[in-house]
Amino acid sequence: MNKLGILGWPLEKTYSPQIHKFLLDLCGLEGSYHTIKHEIINSKIISRINDDFSGYNVTIPHKEKIVSLNNTSILSDSVKAIGASNTILNKNSKTYLFNTDFSGFKTFLDLIQYDFGINSVLILGSGGSSKAIAYSLDSMNVNYYIASRGESIGTIPYSEISKISKSIGLVINTTPLGMPPYEDTSFDIDWQFFDNLETVINLGYGSANTFLDKFDKSINQYDGLGMLVCQAIESFNIWTSADLSPIRIYGEVLKELEGIDD
């Protein structure tokens, strides 16, 4: 039996249990999917979780820290490059760390047939999801900027975004701002100066998420549900050795999520 789950905090809203129940049923597999709520993780907590679960996803705020908590873990090439993991497999007394965020993001861009053109990308936030998306953009030779609250190598502070705003065609919000309990918190960014902004992707999702509310309806807007579905299918394939195509069953999974009270 596959005992699966998602590790994160505060995990107030997640569609992952519904997605993976559908995938288990679709493949005729026995299993369950649970929320694993921990505000702080350490090697002892992760050891207990690894003993209890055959596989699990990792979300905010643990994607980066989990990489360093077990020096016997086997890291995929993407995890080594990104420094963050969102998918853990426990098999034959070994722990394997993967990252399906970067590939799920690429699959989602294919689904919406996004064309980068000549414009650049602005990534809001510098955590694990941000690093995965940057890794994905690097693989496509796309120019991007990462904005964060603090000053660090490879990022720009939010206060300097106005200097590059006219070159931005796509904005991707990887921060929890907009999702509960941060729905009343916003960036100090004047979006009216983004003359060439065509598309906004918010990795948060659900009707309670407020991030997209500030954008004009002429701008293409996507929440994170699409990317969530794509990376979830890839995680499921890792755990179960299934060979589900994210593009082929994407619509089926979305239909299954219709009407969920979020």
N, C-alpha and C positions, 0 to 999 in steps of 0.2 A: 504493500500500500504506500502510495506517495503522500507523505506528510510535508506540505509546503506552506509558505507563509511570506509575510513582508515585515521587515524590521525597520522601525523609524519612530519619529516623535514630532508632533503630537498624534499623528495618524487619525485626525478627526474625520476626515473624508477620504476614502479610497475605494475605487471600483475594482481593484485587483482581485478580491475574493470572487466577485461575480464573473470576471473574465476567466479565471482559471477553473472555476466550477464548470463553465461552459466548455472549455477546452478538454477537461477530463471526460465529460460526458460525450463530447464529440468523438473522442478517441476510444471510448469504451473502457476507460481506466478507472480503477478505484483510487480514491485519494481525498484529501481535504486541504483547505487553504485557510490560514489563520493570520490575524494581526498580531505582531510581536512588538509591544510598545515598551521602549526603553529610551528615556531621555539621555542617559549616559551609558556608554558601553566600554567594557574593558575585556581583557583576555579571558577572565573567568566567566563572564556573562556569555561571551561568544562561544566558549568551549561548551557550556551547557546547551546553548541553542544548536550548535553543530551536532551534539549528541542526540538531540530531540527531533531534528528536522532533516529530511533527505535533501531539501533544497529550499532556498528562500531568496526573495528580493530584498534589496537594501535601498532605502530612500532617505530624504532629508531627516537628520543632518549627519548621517553616518557613512556616506559613500566613500569618503576619503580615509577616515580613521580606521575603518575595518581592514584596509589593506595592510596595515602595520601591526595588527593584533595577534597574528599567528605566523611565526617565521617558518613554519613547515607547510604553509599553504602553497599551492601551485598556481601561479599567476599566468593568465593569458597574455599574449603580446599587447593587446589593447589596454589591459589593466596596467601593465608595466609602463606604457607610454602615457596614459592619462593620469595615473595615480589615484584612480577611483574605481570602485566596483559596485554594480547594482544587482549582480546575480551570483549566488553561492550554490555550489553543488557539493554534497557530501556523499562519497561513493567509495566503497572498498577501504574504509578507514582513512581516506584521504579527503582533503578539502581543496576544492578548485574555485578560483575567483575569475569571473568573466565580467565584461561590460557590454551590454546590449543596448545601452542608451545611444551610443554613437551610430550603430547600424540601424536601430529603430528610427532614428532621426532621418537618416538617408532614405530609408524606405518610405517614410511619410512624405518627404519632399517629392519622391517619385509619384506617390499617389495623388498629390495635389498639382503635379506637373509644374513645379516652381522653376522659374527661369531667373537666375541671378543677374543676368545682363552685365552692365558695367558698374553697377552700384555695390557698395560695401554692406557688411552686416554688423549690427551692433548687438552684442550679447550683454545683458544686464545680469550682473552677479558673477562671482568667480569661484563658486564651489564645484562639487563633483559633477553636476549636470552640465555646468558651463564648460568644464574641461572636456567632457565627452563631445559636446557640440563643436568646440574648437578643433578637436582631433578630427571630427568628421569633415569640417570645412577645410582643414589642411589637406585632407585626402582628395578634395575636389578642387584644390588650388584657388579657393575663394578668399578674398581679402576681408578681414574682420577686425573689430575692436572689442575689447572686453572692458566693461566699466564696473568699478567696485567702490565700496565706501572708503576703504583704506588704500593707501598708495603701496603698490607692489610691482615687481618687474613684470612687464607684459600687460599691465592694465592702465586705464586712465580713471581719474576720479570723476564722479558724476558732475562736479562743477565745471569740467572741461568738455563735456559732451557737445556743447554748442559749437565748438570749433570744428567738429567733424559732421555736424547734423545734416548738412546739405548733400553729403556723399552717401547717406544711408538709404538703402532701399528696403531692408528687412531688419526688424527689431525682434529679438528673442528674449523674453523674460524668464530667467532660470531661478529667480529668487522666490521666496514664499509670499512676497508682498502681493496683496489682492486676495489671497486665500485665507479662510478662517485659521487662526484668530487675528490675521493681519489685514482684514478686508478694509479697514478704515485708514490704513497706512499707505502713503503714496511716495513716489520719487519726486524730487525737486527738479523736474525736467520740463522745459517749455516745448511741447510737441509741435507747436505751430511753426517752428523754424525748420522742421524736417520736410523740406519742399519736395523731395523725391521719394518719400516713404510710400511704399505700395502695400506692404504686408507686415502684419504683427502676429507673432506666435507666442502665446503665453503657456508655459508648461503646466501651470495650474489649470484646474478644470472644475466644472460643476456650476450650477446656477448661482451659488453664493459667492463665486469669485468675481471681484470687481475690477480687475486690472484692465480688461478690454473696454470698460464703460467709457473711458476718457477719449476714445478714438472715434473720428468721423466714420460714418458708415461707408464712405467711398473707399476706405482702406480695407483690404482683405484681412479678415481676422479669423484666427484659429486658436482654439484652446488646446490643452495638452492631451486631450483624450485620444486623438489620432496617434500621436507618438507613443502614448501609454500602451495602446493596443498592439502596435508594431513591435515594441521591445518586449512586451509580455509574451507574445507568440514565440519570439526567439528564445526567451528564458525557458518557456515551457518545453521547447524542443531540446534544450540542453539537459533539463531534468529527466525527461522521459524518453529521449532518443526518438521522439516523433519527428516527422518531416513535414510539418505544416507550413504552407506558404502564407506569409503575412498578407501579401497582395490578394491572393485568391479568397481567403476567408475573412478579410477585413470587414466587409459589409455585413457578414453574418454576425460577427462579434458586436459591431455597433448596434445592430438590430436587437440583439439580446440585452443591451444596456438601456434601451429605450424605456422611459417611464420609471426608472429607478429614482426614488426620492433621495436627492442629495442635500 
